[in-house]
Amino acid sequence: MSMSNAIGKPARRAPKPKLSLRALQEELAALNERVEDLEDLRELNQAIARQANKPRVPWAKAKKDLGLA
């Protein structure tokens, strides 16, 4: 229930803005991108956790192995 004003009438609510189909599509696209980013982050964190106790490869060796040095 909404608060009453001084005369005892219910307070008026601001009308909700009407969203266009384009605005809804843009919002949905932004939300989908955010979900994908969060899924990528979760996968990255899982990969980091799996590699936590494994020995690391020095950068110089990695460059040599990849033919970059």
C-alpha positions, 0 to 999 in steps of 0.5 A, a space after each residue: 500500500 502506498 503512503 497517504 498525503 495530508 488529505 487522506 488520499 493515496 499518494 500518486 505513483 509516477 507512470 511507468 515509462 513505456 519501453 519500445 521494442 528496440 529498447 527491450 531488444 537492446 536491454 536483452 542484448 546487454 543482459 545476454 552479454 553480461 551473462 556470457 561475461 560472467 560465464 567466461 569469468 567462472 570458467 577462467 576461475 575454474 581453470 586457474 583453480 585446476 592449475 593451482 598446484 601445477 608447475 608453471 612454465 617460465 616465459 622464456 621457455 614458452 616463447 622458445 617453444 612457440 618459436 617467438 624467441 
